[in-house]
Amino acid sequence: MGNLHEGHLSLVRIARERDGVVVASIFVNPLQFAPHEDFAKYPRTLERDCELLAAGACDIVFAPSEQEVYPEPRYTRFIRRRAWPTSWKDTFDPDSLPAFARSF
């Protein structure tokens, strides 16, 4: 989702060691935000992120717009689970796991 930090960049370095071409994608996905989270205020640092990725040996950055990912007309249906498995209840925020989203 961008706003990269050292953890992200370490993954780029590992990818460089393992493969010939390194590709990163950056997309602030509105579907990943719960209703109580502020999508509009999420930091968007694409220029800085691209500089960091280039310095970290990333070959290609794919940074699509929301329109490219979700073209109009956009019909999205969400299917939420009614109950979470007991083992997950104490570990995950259900809003961070939107279950399924299908765009047609």
One Martini backbone bead per residue (centre of mass of N, CA, C, O) as a GRO file, in nm:
protein
  104
    1MET     BB    1   0.051   0.067   0.004
    2GLY     BB    2   0.293   0.197   0.085
    3ASN     BB    3   0.486   0.364   0.287
    4LEU     BB    4   0.773   0.272   0.314
    5HIS     BB    5   0.993   0.040   0.477
    6GLU     BB    6   1.241  -0.168   0.577
    7GLY     BB    7   1.075  -0.425   0.549
    8HIS     BB    8   1.014  -0.394   0.251
    9LEU     BB    9   1.312  -0.363   0.149
   10SER     BB   10   1.407  -0.644   0.241
   11LEU     BB   11   1.231  -0.795   0.032
   12VAL     BB   12   1.371  -0.682  -0.216
   13ARG     BB   13   1.651  -0.799  -0.154
   14ILE     BB   14   1.565  -1.094  -0.151
   15ALA     BB   15   1.457  -1.100  -0.439
   16ARG     BB   16   1.725  -1.027  -0.575
   17GLU     BB   17   1.878  -1.286  -0.476
   18ARG     BB   18   1.660  -1.497  -0.619
   19ASP     BB   19   1.609  -1.305  -0.871
   20GLY     BB   20   1.615  -1.120  -1.170
   21VAL     BB   21   1.326  -0.984  -1.123
   22VAL     BB   22   1.181  -0.689  -0.970
   23VAL     BB   23   0.845  -0.650  -0.842
   24ALA     BB   24   0.628  -0.378  -0.753
   25SER     BB   25   0.336  -0.288  -0.567
   26ILE     BB   26   0.115   0.009  -0.557
   27PHE     BB   27  -0.189   0.016  -0.348
   28VAL     BB   28  -0.457   0.196  -0.226
   29ASN     BB   29  -0.708   0.009  -0.084
   30PRO     BB   30  -1.034   0.071  -0.006
   31LEU     BB   31  -1.111  -0.235   0.083
   32GLN     BB   32  -0.901  -0.229   0.345
   33PHE     BB   33  -1.107  -0.038   0.483
   34ALA     BB   34  -1.268   0.045   0.742
   35PRO     BB   35  -1.517   0.252   0.840
   36HIS     BB   36  -1.319   0.373   1.086
   37GLU     BB   37  -1.126   0.436   0.861
   38ASP     BB   38  -0.894   0.667   0.685
   39PHE     BB   39  -0.835   0.672   0.358
   40ALA     BB   40  -0.765   0.978   0.297
   41LYS     BB   41  -0.512   0.975   0.525
   42TYR     BB   42  -0.337   0.797   0.383
   43PRO     BB   43  -0.026   0.766   0.295
   44ARG     BB   44   0.121   0.915  -0.009
   45THR     BB   45   0.461   0.803  -0.134
   46LEU     BB   46   0.549   0.738  -0.434
   47GLU     BB   47   0.813   0.883  -0.498
   48ARG     BB   48   0.972   0.776  -0.254
   49ASP     BB   49   0.922   0.476  -0.306
   50CYS     BB   50   1.065   0.465  -0.583
   51GLU     BB   51   1.342   0.547  -0.479
   52LEU     BB   52   1.376   0.312  -0.279
   53LEU     BB   53   1.341   0.082  -0.485
   54ALA     BB   54   1.574   0.157  -0.671
   55ALA     BB   55   1.793   0.138  -0.445
   56GLY     BB   56   1.682  -0.176  -0.390
   57ALA     BB   57   1.656  -0.320  -0.685
   58CYS     BB   58   1.407  -0.237  -0.842
   59ASP     BB   59   1.265  -0.263  -1.165
   60ILE     BB   60   0.943  -0.259  -1.101
   61VAL     BB   61   0.654  -0.038  -1.087
   62PHE     BB   62   0.320  -0.094  -0.981
   63ALA     BB   63   0.079   0.196  -1.003
   64PRO     BB   64  -0.232   0.196  -0.985
   65SER     BB   65  -0.530   0.306  -1.020
   66GLU     BB   66  -0.847   0.282  -0.922
   67GLN     BB   67  -0.962   0.267  -1.213
   68GLU     BB   68  -0.786   0.020  -1.300
   69VAL     BB   69  -0.894  -0.177  -1.079
   70TYR     BB   70  -1.196  -0.015  -1.079
   71PRO     BB   71  -1.389  -0.013  -1.319
   72GLU     BB   72  -1.630   0.113  -1.504
   73PRO     BB   73  -1.854  -0.047  -1.388
   74ARG     BB   74  -1.904  -0.095  -1.035
   75TYR     BB   75  -1.942  -0.427  -0.899
   76THR     BB   76  -1.970  -0.502  -0.556
   77ARG     BB   77  -1.947  -0.798  -0.356
   78PHE     BB   78  -2.004  -0.883  -0.023
   79ILE     BB   79  -1.879  -1.157   0.185
   80ARG     BB   80  -1.964  -1.231   0.508
   81ARG     BB   81  -1.897  -1.363   0.791
   82ARG     BB   82  -2.074  -1.436   1.079
   83ALA     BB   83  -1.838  -1.626   1.185
   84TRP     BB   84  -1.556  -1.680   1.370
   85PRO     BB   85  -1.317  -1.851   1.452
   86THR     BB   86  -1.210  -1.888   1.764
   87SER     BB   87  -0.895  -1.860   1.705
   88TRP     BB   88  -0.938  -1.554   1.577
   89LYS     BB   89  -1.078  -1.353   1.775
   90ASP     BB   90  -0.797  -1.271   1.939
   91THR     BB   91  -0.619  -1.187   1.671
   92PHE     BB   92  -0.840  -1.053   1.482
   93ASP     BB   93  -0.977  -0.808   1.286
   94PRO     BB   94  -1.252  -0.838   1.098
   95ASP     BB   95  -1.205  -0.571   0.925
   96SER     BB   96  -0.924  -0.691   0.802
   97LEU     BB   97  -1.132  -0.928   0.690
   98PRO     BB   98  -1.341  -0.907   0.410
   99ALA     BB   99  -1.316  -1.180   0.273
  100PHE     BB  100  -1.512  -1.107   0.004
  101ALA     BB  101  -1.438  -0.965  -0.324
  102ARG     BB  102  -1.640  -0.892  -0.615
  103SER     BB  103  -1.573  -0.792  -0.939
  104PHE     BB  104  -1.761  -0.697  -1.256
   0.00000   0.00000   0.00000
